[in-house]
């Protein structure tokens, strides 16, 4: 079985900056979603504990 060929993607400095900017935006969005889920679970758990 042969190994698949790896393609090297070459970017201009401007394309690289845009790629990194989009990656940062995506990372922040994922962080906010995860924090939202953590807060949701915390609030649900707290409500269940205080209800009895």
Secondary structure, DSSP 8 states (H G I E B T S, - for coil): ------------HHHHHHHHHHHHHHHHHHHHHHHHHHHHHHHHHHHHHHH-
